[in-house]
């Protein structure tokens, strides 16, 4: 593969021959991945390797008791041609919190960011060009590797980071979607809903497959304790807008805190001057909101066909339809402002708060 130099003399790898504009959200093997092992109470230095396979014991802790946590974030190309990552330090913090909850060793946040940066840099030929609607998905994850037959934490672990170029999560880009109220619970009261553990996602698979078969884009999960309050979907947090333009964000101990949601709350308050409420949201309130959106736990970034914030046009509760006033044709006005401002920050058109944008040098 040929290489070129930019104006500063930096060696740039020629982009892979991929139909970027028609990428789905699936796995494409890239050249390098980062691997670090935990043994005898310490992490090794880790290294970039070419082998994409994982070899572990048939009795490994991850296989027997699902002792695994993960993160998801993206690298993308800005209008100026820079490769950047959005707030990776927060992903590192969340991985630390998830690992602690599952009795796994902490992989330090600073090392996490370094590993992510190194992996993106090693695979920069797979970072899609600006304007294609595609991004480079980054998957850091950790799992128990040694044999564990009794119910207890593993003693040895592996931390890995791989990348894969992807298109938008929701087909059709940032167009209003339809969701259904699920009969299932995403998490248990006082359980692990607030961390990014593989077991949480495994338990939501049946619900999302069922929703797709019935023609819906996603599920709306109610709180597991009373089933009267809005929680989240299988892969995103909710943001609502009242008729007086107040931004309302559901609050619950069993919701996984989305980095995108945290960013949108800041944008709403500090950039747009909107009133923001983070509180419990009764499902009975939903019909009175003017707008609703899903902010993914992974930042879906490209402006052209993004899902930083996917607007919700309709919610179906066992045959009863709740049609949001913003409708099924386009984003509501406040949702659009939030979307435009956050993507403007990500793309460099609007000045970002300090530390939000990590440039890959």
C-alpha positions as CSV (number, residue, x, y, z in Angstrom):
1,X,0.0,0.0,0.0
2,X,1.4,3.4,-1.0
3,X,2.0,6.2,1.5
4,X,2.0,10.0,1.2
5,X,3.3,12.9,3.2
6,X,1.2,15.8,4.5
7,X,2.4,19.4,4.6
8,X,4.3,18.8,7.9
9,X,6.1,15.8,6.4
10,X,4.0,13.2,8.4
11,X,3.7,9.9,6.7
12,X,0.1,9.1,5.9
13,X,-1.1,5.7,4.8
14,X,-3.2,5.6,1.7
15,X,-6.8,4.7,2.5
16,X,-8.0,1.2,1.9
17,X,-10.1,0.5,-1.2
18,X,-13.5,0.4,0.6
19,X,-16.9,1.6,-0.5
20,X,-17.1,3.9,2.5
21,X,-20.6,5.4,1.7
22,X,-22.2,2.0,1.6
23,X,-20.7,0.4,4.8
24,X,-23.0,-1.3,7.1
25,X,-22.6,-1.6,10.9
26,X,-20.5,-4.8,10.8
27,X,-17.0,-6.2,11.4
28,X,-14.2,-5.6,9.0
29,X,-10.8,-6.9,10.1
30,X,-8.1,-4.2,10.3
31,X,-4.3,-4.6,10.4
32,X,-3.4,-4.1,14.1
33,X,-5.0,-4.5,17.5
34,X,-3.6,-3.8,21.0
35,X,-3.3,-6.6,23.6
36,X,-2.2,-6.4,27.3
37,X,-2.3,-9.3,29.8
38,X,-2.8,-9.2,33.6
39,X,-1.0,-11.9,35.6
40,X,0.4,-12.1,39.1
41,X,-1.3,-8.9,40.1
42,X,0.0,-6.6,37.3
43,X,-0.6,-5.6,33.7
44,X,2.2,-6.0,31.2
45,X,3.2,-3.2,28.9
46,X,1.0,-4.5,26.1
47,X,1.7,-4.4,22.4
48,X,0.2,-4.0,18.9
49,X,-0.2,-7.3,17.2
50,X,-1.5,-8.6,13.8
51,X,-3.2,-11.8,15.0
52,X,-6.9,-11.2,15.4
53,X,-7.6,-14.5,17.2
54,X,-7.9,-15.1,20.9
55,X,-6.7,-18.3,22.6
56,X,-8.0,-19.1,26.1
57,X,-8.8,-22.0,28.3
58,X,-12.1,-23.9,27.7
59,X,-12.8,-23.1,31.3
60,X,-11.9,-19.4,31.1
61,X,-13.8,-17.1,33.5
62,X,-15.3,-15.2,30.5
63,X,-16.8,-18.4,29.1
64,X,-18.1,-19.8,32.3
65,X,-19.4,-16.7,34.2
66,X,-19.5,-13.9,31.6
67,X,-16.7,-11.9,33.3
68,X,-16.2,-9.3,30.6
69,X,-16.7,-5.6,30.2
70,X,-16.2,-3.4,27.2
71,X,-16.4,0.1,25.7
72,X,-17.3,1.6,22.3
73,X,-16.1,4.8,20.7
74,X,-15.1,6.2,17.3
75,X,-12.4,7.8,15.4
76,X,-13.4,10.0,12.5
77,X,-12.1,12.5,10.0
78,X,-12.9,16.2,10.4
79,X,-13.5,18.8,7.7
80,X,-9.9,19.8,8.1
81,X,-8.7,16.2,7.5
82,X,-7.7,15.5,11.1
83,X,-8.3,12.1,12.6
84,X,-9.8,12.6,16.0
85,X,-11.5,10.8,18.9
86,X,-14.3,12.3,21.0
87,X,-13.7,12.3,24.8
88,X,-11.9,8.9,25.1
89,X,-11.0,9.6,28.7
90,X,-14.6,9.2,29.7
91,X,-14.7,5.8,28.1
92,X,-11.6,4.9,30.2
93,X,-13.3,6.1,33.4
94,X,-16.4,4.0,32.6
95,X,-14.3,0.9,31.9
96,X,-12.7,1.4,35.3
97,X,-16.1,1.5,36.9
98,X,-17.4,-1.5,35.0
99,X,-14.3,-3.6,35.9
100,X,-14.6,-2.7,39.6
101,X,-18.2,-3.8,39.7
102,X,-17.3,-7.2,38.2
103,X,-14.3,-7.7,40.5
104,X,-11.8,-7.3,37.6
105,X,-8.5,-5.4,37.8
106,X,-8.6,-1.7,36.8
107,X,-6.9,-0.9,33.5
108,X,-5.8,2.7,34.1
109,X,-7.5,5.5,32.2
110,X,-4.3,7.0,30.9
111,X,-3.1,3.6,29.6
112,X,-6.6,3.1,28.1
113,X,-6.3,6.4,26.1
114,X,-2.8,5.5,25.0
115,X,-3.9,2.1,23.8
116,X,-6.9,3.5,21.9
117,X,-4.7,6.2,20.3
118,X,-2.0,3.7,19.3
119,X,-4.6,1.3,17.8
120,X,-6.2,4.1,15.7
121,X,-2.8,5.3,14.5
122,X,-1.8,1.8,13.4
123,X,-5.1,1.5,11.4
124,X,-5.4,5.0,10.1
125,X,-5.8,3.7,6.5
126,X,-9.2,2.4,7.7
127,X,-10.4,5.7,9.1
128,X,-13.1,6.7,6.5
129,X,-12.7,10.1,4.7
130,X,-14.8,13.0,5.8
131,X,-18.3,13.2,4.3
132,X,-18.8,9.5,3.6
133,X,-21.0,8.9,6.6
134,X,-18.6,6.3,7.9
135,X,-16.4,6.2,11.0
136,X,-13.8,3.9,12.6
137,X,-15.4,2.0,15.4
138,X,-13.1,1.3,18.4
139,X,-13.9,-1.6,20.7
140,X,-11.8,-1.8,23.9
141,X,-12.7,-4.8,26.1
142,X,-11.4,-6.9,29.0
143,X,-12.2,-10.5,30.0
144,X,-11.1,-13.3,32.4
145,X,-8.8,-15.7,30.8
146,X,-7.7,-18.4,33.3
147,X,-9.6,-21.5,34.2
148,X,-12.4,-20.9,36.7
149,X,-14.8,-23.7,37.7
150,X,-16.2,-22.4,41.0
151,X,-18.1,-19.2,41.0
152,X,-15.4,-16.6,41.7
153,X,-13.4,-13.9,39.8
154,X,-10.7,-15.0,37.5
155,X,-7.0,-14.4,38.4
156,X,-5.8,-13.5,34.9
157,X,-7.2,-11.1,32.4
158,X,-6.7,-9.8,28.9
159,X,-7.4,-6.2,27.7
160,X,-7.7,-5.7,24.0
161,X,-8.6,-2.9,21.5
162,X,-9.6,-3.6,17.9
163,X,-11.0,-1.3,15.3
164,X,-13.4,-1.7,12.4
165,X,-14.8,0.8,9.8
166,X,-18.6,1.1,10.0
167,X,-21.5,2.9,8.6
168,X,-24.4,4.4,10.6
169,X,-26.0,2.3,13.3
170,X,-29.6,3.2,12.2
171,X,-30.1,2.9,8.5
172,X,-31.2,6.1,6.8
173,X,-29.2,8.3,9.1
174,X,-30.7,10.8,11.5
175,X,-34.4,10.3,10.5
176,X,-37.1,9.8,13.1
177,X,-37.5,6.2,14.3
178,X,-40.3,4.1,15.8
179,X,-39.8,2.2,19.1
180,X,-41.9,-0.1,21.2
181,X,-42.4,-0.5,24.9
182,X,-40.7,-3.8,25.8
183,X,-42.3,-6.5,27.9
184,X,-38.8,-7.4,29.1
185,X,-36.5,-5.6,31.6
186,X,-33.0,-4.5,30.5
187,X,-31.6,-4.7,34.0
188,X,-32.5,-5.8,37.5
189,X,-33.0,-3.4,40.4
190,X,-29.7,-2.9,42.3
191,X,-28.0,-4.9,39.6
192,X,-25.5,-4.2,36.8
193,X,-27.5,-1.9,34.5
194,X,-25.3,1.1,35.2
195,X,-22.1,-0.6,33.9
196,X,-21.1,-1.8,30.4
197,X,-20.9,-5.5,30.9
198,X,-21.4,-8.1,28.2
199,X,-24.0,-10.0,30.2
200,X,-26.3,-7.0,30.1
201,X,-26.3,-7.0,26.3
202,X,-26.8,-10.7,26.0
203,X,-29.9,-10.4,28.1
204,X,-31.3,-7.8,25.7
205,X,-30.8,-9.8,22.5
206,X,-34.1,-11.5,22.5
207,X,-35.9,-8.3,23.1
208,X,-34.2,-6.4,20.2
209,X,-34.6,-9.4,17.8
210,X,-38.3,-9.4,18.7
211,X,-38.7,-5.7,18.1
212,X,-37.0,-5.9,14.7
213,X,-39.3,-8.8,13.7
214,X,-42.3,-6.6,14.6
215,X,-41.0,-3.7,12.5
216,X,-39.6,-1.5,15.2
217,X,-36.2,0.2,15.3
218,X,-35.7,-0.2,19.1
219,X,-37.2,-1.0,22.5
220,X,-38.1,1.4,25.3
221,X,-37.3,-0.3,28.6
222,X,-39.2,0.7,31.7
223,X,-37.6,0.7,35.2
224,X,-37.4,-2.8,36.5
225,X,-38.7,-2.0,40.0
226,X,-42.0,-0.4,39.2
227,X,-42.3,-0.5,35.4
228,X,-43.7,3.0,35.4
229,X,-40.6,5.1,34.5
230,X,-38.6,5.5,31.3
231,X,-35.2,4.0,31.5
232,X,-33.4,3.6,28.1
233,X,-33.2,1.4,25.0
234,X,-30.9,-1.6,24.5
235,X,-28.1,0.7,23.1
236,X,-29.0,4.3,23.8
237,X,-30.2,6.9,26.4
238,X,-33.3,9.1,26.0
239,X,-33.5,12.8,25.8
240,X,-36.9,14.5,25.8
241,X,-37.9,18.1,25.1
242,X,-40.9,19.8,26.7
243,X,-43.2,22.2,25.0
244,X,-41.4,25.1,26.7
245,X,-38.1,23.8,25.3
246,X,-36.8,22.3,28.6
247,X,-34.4,19.4,28.0
248,X,-35.4,16.4,30.2
249,X,-33.0,13.5,30.8
250,X,-34.2,10.3,32.6
251,X,-32.3,9.6,35.8
252,X,-32.1,6.1,37.3
253,X,-29.5,4.0,39.1
254,X,-29.9,1.2,36.6
255,X,-29.2,3.4,33.5
256,X,-25.8,3.1,31.8
257,X,-24.5,6.7,31.7
258,X,-24.0,7.7,28.0
259,X,-21.0,9.9,27.2
260,X,-23.1,11.3,24.3
261,X,-25.9,12.2,26.7
262,X,-23.4,13.9,29.1
263,X,-22.1,15.9,26.2
264,X,-25.6,16.9,25.0
265,X,-26.6,18.0,28.5
266,X,-23.6,20.3,28.6
267,X,-24.3,21.6,25.1
268,X,-27.9,22.3,25.9
269,X,-27.0,24.2,29.0
270,X,-23.8,25.9,28.2
271,X,-24.0,26.5,24.4
272,X,-27.7,26.8,23.8
273,X,-28.8,28.3,27.2
274,X,-31.6,25.8,27.6
275,X,-33.0,24.6,30.9
276,X,-32.0,21.0,31.6
277,X,-33.6,18.6,34.1
278,X,-32.1,15.2,35.0
279,X,-34.8,13.4,36.8
280,X,-37.1,10.4,36.9
281,X,-39.5,10.4,33.9
282,X,-42.8,8.7,34.3
283,X,-43.9,6.9,31.1
284,X,-47.3,8.6,31.5
285,X,-45.4,11.9,30.8
286,X,-44.1,10.9,27.4
287,X,-47.3,11.8,25.5
288,X,-46.8,15.4,26.7
289,X,-43.3,15.9,25.4
290,X,-42.8,17.9,22.2
291,X,-39.7,16.0,21.0
292,X,-37.7,12.9,21.9
293,X,-34.4,11.5,20.8
294,X,-32.0,8.7,21.4
295,X,-28.4,9.5,22.2
296,X,-26.2,6.5,21.6
297,X,-23.8,5.2,24.2
298,X,-21.3,5.2,21.4
299,X,-20.8,8.5,19.6
300,X,-22.1,8.2,16.0
301,X,-20.4,11.2,14.5
302,X,-20.6,12.0,10.9
303,X,-22.8,15.0,10.1
304,X,-24.1,13.7,6.8
305,X,-25.8,10.6,8.1
306,X,-25.2,10.7,11.8
307,X,-26.8,9.2,14.9
308,X,-25.3,11.4,17.5
309,X,-29.0,12.0,18.3
310,X,-31.6,9.9,16.5
311,X,-35.0,11.6,16.7
312,X,-38.0,9.5,17.8
313,X,-41.2,9.9,15.8
314,X,-43.4,7.4,17.4
315,X,-43.6,5.2,20.5
316,X,-45.9,2.2,20.5
317,X,-47.2,0.8,23.8
318,X,-49.0,-2.5,23.1
319,X,-50.9,-1.2,20.2
320,X,-51.4,2.4,21.6
321,X,-49.4,4.9,19.5
322,X,-47.8,8.0,21.0
323,X,-46.9,10.3,18.1
324,X,-44.4,13.0,19.0
325,X,-45.4,16.5,17.7
326,X,-42.1,16.7,15.9
327,X,-43.4,13.9,13.7
328,X,-41.9,11.2,11.5
329,X,-40.5,13.5,8.7
330,X,-37.7,15.4,10.4
331,X,-36.0,16.4,13.7
332,X,-37.8,18.8,16.1
333,X,-36.3,22.2,16.3
334,X,-34.5,21.7,19.7
335,X,-33.3,18.3,18.8
336,X,-31.9,19.8,15.5
337,X,-30.0,22.5,17.5
338,X,-28.5,19.9,19.8
339,X,-27.5,17.8,16.9
340,X,-26.0,20.6,14.9
341,X,-24.1,22.0,17.8
342,X,-22.6,18.7,19.0
343,X,-21.6,17.6,15.5
344,X,-20.2,21.1,14.9
345,X,-18.0,20.7,18.0
346,X,-16.9,17.2,16.8
347,X,-16.1,18.4,13.3
348,X,-14.2,21.5,14.5
349,X,-16.7,24.1,13.2
350,X,-17.5,25.1,16.7
351,X,-14.9,25.5,19.5
352,X,-14.9,22.5,21.8
353,X,-14.6,22.5,25.5
354,X,-11.1,21.8,26.7
355,X,-10.2,18.1,26.5
356,X,-13.2,17.0,24.4
357,X,-11.3,16.3,21.2
358,X,-8.3,14.0,21.0
359,X,-6.3,14.5,17.8
360,X,-4.4,11.5,16.5
361,X,-0.9,12.9,15.6
